[in-house]
Amino acid sequence: MFFEFRFYRVKEGCREAFVKLMEEEVIPFQISKGMVVVGSFVGEQEEDLYVWIRRFESEEEREALYKAVYESDTWKNVISPKVGDLLYREKIVVYRLVPTPKSVIR
């Protein structure tokens, strides 16, 4: 099992709209495809920071879920253009982390 921590930088003045998009469209859509979304956060001191966490049981599961989400017509034609309007895709940073044996989050 591993987690994917995704750090996004939202365009100035767009954080509220981006959070709404994530919570009302992106996350529900991805969950409907089988993604496990552990959490969603905004920066307390950084107005442009948005972070979310997804969990995968294996690399094979991640690949299958990525395909189900990112190759779908809904993602390509409806959701992705909205995301691109609100954040800087070139500033996305993704960390893959494995929980330690005593980690509460699993």
Secondary structure, 3 states (H helix, E strand, C coil): CEEEEEEEEECCCCHHHHHHHHHHHHHHHHHHCCCEEEEEEECCCCCCEEEEEEEECCHHHHHHHHHHHHCCHHHHHHHHHHHHHHECHHHCEEEEECCCCCCCCC
